[in-house]
Amino acid sequence: MSYGIHPAPSAVIAHLSDPHLLAGGALLADLVDTEAHLRATAERLRVAAADADAIVVSGDIADRGEAAAYELAREILEPVAEAIGAPLVWAAGNHDERPQMRAALGMAGAPLDPIDTVAQVGELRIVSLDTSLPGWHHGGFDAGQAEWLAAAIAEPPALGTVIVMHHPPLPYRSSLMRLLEFRDEARLAEVLGAGDVRAILSGHLHINGSGTFAEIPVVLAGATSYADDLGAPPPAMHGIDATQSFNLVEIYPGAVAHSVVPALPHESRETLPAHIVEQVAQLSPDERMERFSRKPL
């Protein structure tokens, strides 16, 4: 059912990032229960992303690259993916370790090779590009990956391609974090210029954000583990165990939209009671406009 000038989206992606899971229920920095946060996120996904066509996790699945942390991620997220009928697309981040990630998540390929994958979701292609560099926290990719990516996006499907890469190809607000930025932007821009890439989904910075790269929208998902507080006093960096979130990315034939969803449970109130929403749904299009849009005199 369409209520306005836009129809329902052609595809929906639930985009979460940076769970930073640890084995054995350990707390991140002895403070943050990242497992509990991802479990809460999974329950929120069941509701907010019930119509999702794919669930994307854009890196830093594990904080120390432990096999048990990846197994925990599967245990938490796979039941949600199965319940809503959406495949899981994983991307490697700077905290991830390729051999353990491949083995625990059941991914094919040589243990140390980049974890680059392609998922076809209806008329949309989702390409996960491994921007992790073993032994480093900054990001990049090599000439072999560039060739692979060029081939992967050479023939775009009807809805085009979405790229998932942990390190966003954007300027970073934090000057210190620029040491950990994606270092191969020129090579990436050259490759993407030949394809129909609709959006780039990233994480890494633990903030909600957006921008453009090579005229392509870039969307950052806030971490499910903890958030970076850009409003705290510099020059120190401050993390807060609050404001965790994930995104819903909607793909339309002529547009891309994204919404930020709080990842953890919280108090709320019905700003519009359910019975009013149900009443509006029963009205004709003109009656809906009168009932919901017309200002009272």
Sequence and secondary structure as in RCSB ss.txt:
>XXXX:A:sequence
MSYGIHPAPSAVIAHLSDPHLLAGGALLADLVDTEAHLRATAERLRVAAADADAIVVSGDIADRGEAAAYELARE
ILEPVAEAIGAPLVWAAGNHDERPQMRAALGMAGAPLDPIDTVAQVGELRIVSLDTSLPGWHHGGFDAGQAEWLA
AAIAEPPALGTVIVMHHPPLPYRSSLMRLLEFRDEARLAEVLGAGDVRAILSGHLHINGSGTFAEIPVVLAGATS
YADDLGAPPPAMHGIDATQSFNLVEIYPGAVAHSVVPALPHESRETLPAHIVEQVAQLSPDERMERFSRKPL
>XXXX:A:secstr
   SSS   SEEEEEEB   B GGG  BTTTB HHHHHHHHHHHHHHHTTT SEEEE S  BSS  HHHHHHHHH
HHHHHHHHHT  EEE   TT  HHHHHHHHT  S TTS   EEEEETTEEEEE     TT SSB   HHHHHHHH
HHTSS  TT EEEE SS SS  SSTGGGGGSB  HHHHHHHHTTS EEEEEE SSSS EEEEETTEEEEE  BSS
 EE TTS SSS  EES   EEEEEEEETTEEEEEEEE S      SS HHHHHHHHTS HHHHHHHHT    
